[in-house]
Amino acid sequence: MEKEFIVQSAKNKVDPMQFQPQSYVMLPKNDFCNLYILAAPCTTEMEACIIGEGFTDKLVHLETLMKDYYCSGSRAKNLPRKYPVDCVYAIVSKDNCVRGRLLSVEGNQAKVYLVDNGEYETVNLNALRALNEKFAHLPMQTVLVGLAGLDSNMISNHCEILDYLNKEVIHKTFAAKVVGQISNTSDRVLNMVDLINVNDESNSLINEVCINLVLDQELAAQLPDDSAFSNFAVSHVNDKDDLVYIQVAGKGLKTLKGRLDKHLALLNMKRKMTSEFAHGLYIGKICLSVIKGELHRVQIEEFVDDNVRDTVIFLIDSGSRENVARCSLLKLESESLFCIPRQALCCKISDTNMPDDEAKKVRLADITKKINRPDCFKLKVEQKDESGFQIRLFFKLDRDFVISYARVVSSKCSLHSGFTAVNDKNCTTDVNENLCDRMASCSMAQPLGENKELYHVKVLDVESPNKIQVITTENLKMRDRLREEMNKHYQNLLGTMTYVDDCMVGKLYAMLVVEKGMPNWYRIRVESRLENLISVYFVDYGTFKIVRNTTNFRLLDKKFEEMLDMVWFARLAGVEPVTGRSWPKDVTDRFSSFISFKYYFCHTLQIIRDPTVKQRTLMLVALCDTTSSKDIWINDMLVDDWKCAKYLS
């Protein structure tokens, strides 16, 4: 009787609705985060869990505190008097305590949704406890995300896209750039993201992969293999960035214009067009817009709030840019329009035979003036490969045609099919490098698994306990075989190799190095660029080199891209200098001479982003020396024997 009285008294005092966590985490716009995809019922309702950058640590700490609070003392603690549905409770079990939303009750059984890891469970009703105030401060760690560019109703539930998401995306970790946020009908916020695959070194964009599944490649703009032709038009010229946009006459362009005209006629027949307005606008969203009486497919580039025409849009089928009012943007809900690849080829002028910049500007301005005169232009394809098109563009100046070389830098309608426009801003070298750098900075690929297994490694270069280069004994053997295979591969391709005109930060290449008169090929990653200097990192040897050009660079064959970096950067975990933040020079010198080029067993405790180099990950490790009769942990040695370090609190 006494026990029942205590339980009933506790229930009468508890209101489970009193303290509820915020229903969403506000992800930072235009920044990157790491997401573990839990479910993808459609492209606009993907459940994800935030990992890394403190989110995981906060959740683990919260669940530990909840377990200590609810699983100790009175078992009747925070028992609710009633169990309202759609309320978040603490779910108590023998081993842990988590937060869950009550979905339904059948007898003594409750179906709950775990709001921090996206799982569904059925538990006993008595396992539900009202949340204490201190456990409601952390927002729910599952977030609602949508794939940018795939938010239209007719494409969000496309069967081929959903099949791909279920096979290749669910239960994997991706880097995500948040490009916009849309308020949901509930109290949740839909985060529109560009999802980047960091599970391999290609850094492929999941949005583009999904869009490619529905594109009709027969309607892609096609250039001939090797012939001069005049069946094209220069649709736009950007003299600031030396870019020329070309439309190739053909089935794709004809079909697009026909469908746009038909769609515009249907819009004109409707008296009220409010239902056709685009909503949930964000940077990168694909819409329709009527400009000068014609309907165009456009991509939102920028919002300018202090202007009547407050939206900068990019016309993806012509390459031009316009300022329009937001109310002039119409939703793109026609699959017949969506499935046509973009029709504007973006070409970057690389050599115009012009002596100086002023002359270059004058001649590009002349191209702009003659943009509506097809007889002033001729074009010939010089080269066609996986890296793009090399074309020769002729334009008439006075009486003569001037020769100008150009490269098609965004040929997404054929070689790299995709619908998201690549405009002249991100066709410039600086922005391309910046994009690669930011994508690489989110690469959290795990070199050595975070588990209890020990890896036998060789320590290479050592700067301090905070910067150690290691390679596994298995990779040491693979490295020699790789160099032999690369030497054989590239020597057999002499005279037919694809040269690299320009390089991108974060991208892998093959590089020729002549050592003692012998040519050897290595895998390198471009780390940074400064004017004419390029810093490269030999990913299988852990060394750096500064070069002045890309003469010895070649495109890396796909079979060599699949292998991960063989050398990893590590830091001793759990220790720091006794005083200050930096290790004293005498300690770093002694430490370097003590462990360099020796073999140890390595236990990876955590993997983080390297704070000094964005496109690199850093392992927090413990090293163990097993060569003597007693195992020596290097981390403990610095604290107990050398007295130069202390354990992190």
Protein Blocks (a to p, Z undefined) as FASTA:
>chain_A
ZZmmmmmmmmmmpcfklpccdfbdcddehiacddddfbdfbfklcccddeejhlmmmmmm
mmmmmmmmmmgcjfkgoiafbdcehiacddddfkbccddddfbdehjaccdddfknopac
dddfklpccddfklmmpccfbdcdddehilcfklmmgfklmmmmmmmmgopacddddfbd
cddfblcdcdddddddfkbmnopafklmmmmmmpcfklpccddfbdcdfbbcdfbdcfkn
opacdddddfklmmmmmmmmmmmmmmmmpmblklmpcehiaehiacdddeehiacddddf
bdcfkbfblcccddfknopacdddfklpccdfbfklmmpccfbdcdddfbgoiabfklmm
mmmmmmmmmmmmmklpccddfbdcfkbccddddddehjbccddddddfblfklmmgcfbd
cdfklmpfklmmmmmmmmmmmmccdfbacdfbdcddddfbdfbfklccdddfklmmmmmm
mmmmmmmmmmmmgoiaccdfbdcehiacdddddeehiacddddddfbdchjaccdddfkn
opacddfbfklgccddfklmmpccfbdcdddehiacfbdjbdcfklmmmmmmmmgopacd
dddfbdcddfkbmkbccdddddddfkbmbdcdfklmmmmmnopaccdZZ
